[in-house]
Amino acid sequence: MIPPIVLPQLVPSRTCLQCDVCCRFPDPDSALRPYFTENEITWALAGSVEETAFPNRRGSQVILVPEPHGDGYLCPAFETATSTCRIYEQRPFDCQLYPLALMWDEPHEQVLLGWDTKCPFMREEIPAEIQRHADRVRALLDRPDIQDHVVAHPRLIGRFQEDVIVLAHLPRLTEAVAGQWGPMPLHRFTLDDIPHMTASLDRSGLCGPQSLAAYSPVYHYMWNGLLAYWWMDLQGALCLFAQSPDGWFMPLPPIGAGSIDAPLFDAMGLLRRRNGDSAVSRVENVPSQLVPELERLGYRVTPKEPDYLYRAADLAALAGDRYKSQRALCNRFEREQSFEMHSYQMSDRQDCRALLGDWSRQKQAKGLESFGVMLLADASSAHEVLWSQASVLRVTGRIVRTHGRLCAYTFGYWLTSTTFCVLLEVTDRTLPGLAQYLFRETCRTALAEGAEYINAMDDAGLPGLRASKQAYHPALLIPNFVAVPARES
């Protein structure tokens, strides 16, 4: 293992041990989670940090863990009993830098070095000692090896923060980053960007009652704890990018009012910068109306699993012979159980977390295939984001309790004023009919609020999930495609 970079420290240990700011976060998707490079991940694993803390072994923000006796989240290397870091001597560059911070300026043109005022060590006036410390760090940031380190991991540079006091501009680092990744500003996808993405979707005309569920910010933002989502405006269109362990890809085509030709050309150029010749460069969730245009541009377009679209009235009523088994299971649950259904509240989060663990174990005990097991593991961070950010994301949540015990929860969102998307559903599998009852009641509520359609998303290629969705007799399978640029000879 390559020894970690060592930066000079300023804040005394006695101050850090009394602090209740660092290493603690209010939300699982906090943009301030520490970033670990590939080498730093190797050191962290050697220091007994769990492998599941790192979604991308080549470099990623750490996945936070729930605070044992509170509502917040912790870095998995943090010891609550002693307020110390288990890997302090090998902690990542990102942590060593703090309370200094690397960030872009507001127009995203220059990399800045600043002092984070969230650190209690900060005083109203910047003392000369702090400025001298910043000058030492700035000199180190001009070293070619450290510049290479930052350039290789651009997520070390955060977004502009008003509560960070600017201490210095870093023109050499700015030039190095632009030389590697291009001069166009690339932004991390945060909650503040959701209105911009929503407005772009409205202008695009791609979001309608029978559109794919992916044409919503919620669909993507919920994975922000696991993947790194970025965006930039190119040629009048918003281009969304996701950084996976395999490389960068576009989870949606360019979103805008005009032709996708020019923005897609520029977006693919950016992917080539990041992926080289890797086949991972692609566009996901391509709707059928864009297929001819992409084929004209020379892309190879292949189908993937479609979304399942149902008539809301059919699922709310479950009438007729074709819904006989689902109706019987709903009746059985109502007959055998004493239960209550409520809207999700933040106070339900701990109980939802416990149920998700039980449900995952139940699924695996039934012989879930390896791909399904992987999806379960990946999904836990997305559930955490929804539990914490449901109200901000305008996601609708419902829970069911039997004898006071939470036994089911579901979340969904409005794709349009007439299409409601069921995002996820978790139930205690030992209670017959509970899943069917929860789904029916979700559809009844949506119907009462104006839904004409229910989008249950795709089946992820899982045979069991496919059979379950088909048993509800979809009115339409919404085609979904992946587009891959033609390989250059």
C-alpha positions, -999 to 999 in steps of 0.1 A, spaced: 0 0 0 12 35 -8 17 56 23 -11 82 26 -4 119 20 2 137 53 -9 173 57 0 195 87 -26 198 113 -38 230 132 -68 221 154 -56 206 187 -67 171 195 -83 182 228 -106 205 207 -115 177 183 -123 153 211 -148 178 226 -164 186 192 -198 173 181 -196 184 145 -170 163 126 -178 127 115 -215 132 123 -241 140 96 -278 148 97 -286 129 64 -272 97 47 -266 115 15 -247 145 30 -224 161 4 -199 166 32 -192 128 37 -155 122 34 -141 110 1 -117 81 0 -93 74 -29 -85 38 -39 -53 38 -19 -71 53 11 -99 27 9 -72 0 11 -58 16 42 -93 19 57 -101 -18 50 -68 -27 67 -80 -6 97 -112 -28 100 -136 -4 82 -163 -26 66 -160 -31 28 -197 -22 24 -187 14 34 -172 19 -1 -195 16 -31 -166 21 -55 -133 7 -46 -116 30 -71 -126 60 -50 -159 71 -34 -176 90 -7 -181 67 23 -215 53 30 -226 65 64 -241 43 91 -270 51 113 -262 66 147 -269 39 173 -287 61 198 -299 90 177 -314 102 144 -283 111 125 -255 93 107 -218 86 113 -187 79 94 -182 41 98 -146 48 111 -159 69 140 -160 55 175 -189 70 194 -177 58 228 -144 77 226 -151 103 199 -121 91 180 -113 78 145 -102 42 142 -80 51 112 -68 85 124 -32 79 114 -42 68 79 -73 90 75 -80 102 40 -67 134 25 -102 149 26 -103 145 64 -67 157 69 -75 189 50 -105 198 73 -113 224 86 -98 237 54 -119 229 23 -114 227 -14 -143 241 -33 -153 258 -66 -162 294 -66 -199 303 -72 -196 305 -111 -176 273 -110 -146 289 -126 -119 288 -100 -108 263 -73 -107 279 -39 -91 271 -5 -114 281 24 -120 277 61 -152 260 71 -170 280 98 -189 249 109 -157 240 127 -161 253 163 -123 262 163 -132 290 139 -133 325 154 -150 356 141 -116 370 129 -92 348 110 -61 348 132 -26 349 117 -20 313 127 -49 301 106 -37 321 76 -2 307 80 -16 272 81 -36 279 50 -4 292 33 15 260 41 -14 238 27 -16 260 -4 21 255 -10 15 217 -7 -14 219 -32 10 233 -57 31 202 -56 27 180 -87 20 148 -68 -7 163 -47 -22 181 -78 -22 148 -96 -40 133 -65 -68 159 -66 -71 159 -104 -75 121 -104 -103 125 -78 -123 157 -87 -149 149 -60 -123 162 -35 -134 196 -47 -168 205 -33 -195 229 -44 -194 266 -33 -205 270 3 -214 304 16 -203 295 52 -168 287 40 -144 317 42 -122 320 12 -85 321 21 -69 317 -13 -75 311 -50 -57 281 -65 -50 289 -102 -25 261 -108 -49 235 -94 -77 250 -114 -56 248 -146 -47 212 -139 -83 201 -133 -95 219 -164 -67 203 -184 -78 168 -174 -116 171 -173 -123 201 -196 -133 237 -189 -171 232 -187 -185 233 -151 -196 199 -139 -218 201 -107 -226 175 -81 -264 167 -82 -279 179 -49 -313 187 -35 -308 223 -47 -307 211 -83 -340 193 -83 -360 224 -94 -336 229 -124 -340 193 -134 -378 194 -130 -380 225 -152 -358 209 -179 -380 178 -179 -411 200 -183 -395 217 -213 -383 185 -229 -418 170 -235 -405 136 -225 -424 134 -192 -461 124 -197 -486 100 -182 -471 71 -200 -435 80 -196 -408 59 -179 -405 63 -142 -369 75 -147 -382 109 -159 -383 123 -124 -355 137 -102 -366 115 -73 -358 83 -93 -322 94 -95 -316 114 -64 -324 84 -41 -292 67 -54 -271 97 -45 -257 79 -14 -245 50 -35 -235 65 -69 -220 100 -76 -245 119 -97 -233 150 -117 -249 174 -142 -240 202 -165 -258 223 -191 -246 216 -226 -260 233 -257 -292 243 -240 -299 209 -224 -293 195 -190 -271 164 -191 -271 141 -161 -241 117 -154 -237 89 -130 -203 77 -118 -204 39 -111 -176 15 -102 -174 6 -139 -172 41 -152 -193 71 -161 -226 69 -180 -257 90 -187 -288 77 -168 -310 99 -191 -306 114 -226 -300 151 -227 -330 170 -213 -341 201 -232 -365 216 -256 -345 212 -288 -327 185 -307 -304 162 -286 -277 161 -314 -254 188 -301 -257 182 -264 -253 145 -268 -221 150 -289 -206 171 -262 -218 148 -234 -202 118 -251 -170 137 -254 -170 142 -217 -176 104 -212 -147 96 -234 -125 119 -213 -135 99 -182 -139 64 -196 -114 63 -224 -125 35 -249 -145 17 -222 -179 3 -234 -194 16 -202 -201 49 -220 -239 47 -227 -272 64 -224 -298 47 -202 -336 51 -201 -341 61 -237 -378 64 -245 -391 49 -278 -397 83 -294 -359 90 -293 -348 57 -307 -350 68 -344 -330 99 -337 -303 80 -318 -301 54 -346 -297 82 -371 -268 94 -351 -251 60 -353 -259 47 -319 -266 10 -313 -300 9 -294 -310 -22 -275 -341 -29 -253 -339 -33 -216 -367 -42 -190 -398 -21 -196 -418 -2 -170 -452 -17 -160 -481 7 -163 -515 -1 -149 -549 16 -149 -554 30 -114 -590 20 -113 -582 -16 -120 -558 -19 -92 -580 -1 -67 -609 -23 -74 -593 -57 -81 -625 -67 -97 -632 -98 -118 -617 -133 -121 -583 -121 -132 -577 -105 -98 -593 -133 -78 -561 -144 -60 -550 -109 -51 -585 -100 -38 -586 -132 -17 -552 -123 -1 -564 -88 7 -595 -102 23 -574 -127 43 -551 -100 57 -581 -78 67 -598 -108 83 -568 -122 102 -549 -91 114 -556 -61 136 -537 -33 119 -534 4 113 -522 23 82 -507 58 85 -486 83 66 -449 79 70 -433 101 96 -396 107 103 -401 90 137 -409 57 118 -373 56 104 -358 33 131 -387 8 127 -384 9 89 -348 2 92 -354 -29 113 -381 -41 89 -358 -37 59 -333 -60 77 -359 -86 84 -374 -84 49 -339 -88 33 -332 -119 54 -366 -134 45 -360 -128 8 -325 -144 10 -339 -174 30 -363 -181 1 -333 -186 -23 -330 -152 -39 -306 -153 -69 -272 -137 -65 -282 -107 -86 -312 -101 -64 -290 -103 -33 -267 -76 -48 -297 -54 -55 -308 -57 -19 -274 -47 -6 -273 -17 -29 -308 -6 -21 -303 0 16 -286 34 11 -315 44 -12 -340 35 15 -320 56 40 -322 86 17 -360 83 13 -366 79 51 -346 110 57 -356 132 28 -391 121 20 -408 154 27 -381 174 9 -383 151 -21 -422 152 -20 -423 115 -18 -454 99 -4 -448 73 23 -473 49 40 -467 24 68 -487 -5 83 -485 -15 119 -500 -47 135 -503 -45 173 -480 -15 172 -453 -32 153 -443 -17 119 -448 -45 94 -449 -27 60 -439 5 43 -441 19 8 -430 51 -10 -440 66 -43 -441 99 -62 -462 117 -88 -446 115 -122 -474 137 -136 -507 148 -122 -523 116 -135 -495 90 -130 -483 78 -96 -451 58 -94 -447 31 -68 -410 34 -59 -406 7 -34 -425 -16 -11 -413 -36 19 -435 -60 39 -432 -87 65 -434 -118 43 -448 -139 72 -481 -121 71 -502 -135 41 -519 -109 20 -500 -79 35 -481 -71 3 -513 -73 -18 -533 -52 7 -506 -25 9 -504 -22 -29 -542 -21 -33 -545 7 -7 -517 26 -23 -535 25 -56 -568 34 -40 -552 65 -24 -536 75 -56 -569 71 -75 -587 93 -50 -560 119 -55 -565 120 -93 -543 91 -106 -553 75 -139 -522 53 -141 -499 35 -117 -463 30 -128 -447 1 -109 -413 6 -127 -394 -24 -141 -387 -59 -129 -349 -56 -128 -347 -88 -148 -357 -108 -117 -381 -137 -127 -401 -136 -94 -406 -99 -96 -416 -102 -133 -442 -128 -125 -456 -107 -97 -459 -76 -119 -475 -95 -148 -501 -111 -124 -516 -76 -120 -522 -74 -158 -505 -42 -169 -523 -20 -194 -490 -12 -211 -454 -22 -210 -435 11 -215 -405 4 -238 -371 13 -224 -338 13 -243 -300 17 -238 -280 35 -265 -243 28 -270 -222 49 -294 -208 31 -324 -172 21 -319 -148 41 -339 -126 21 -363 
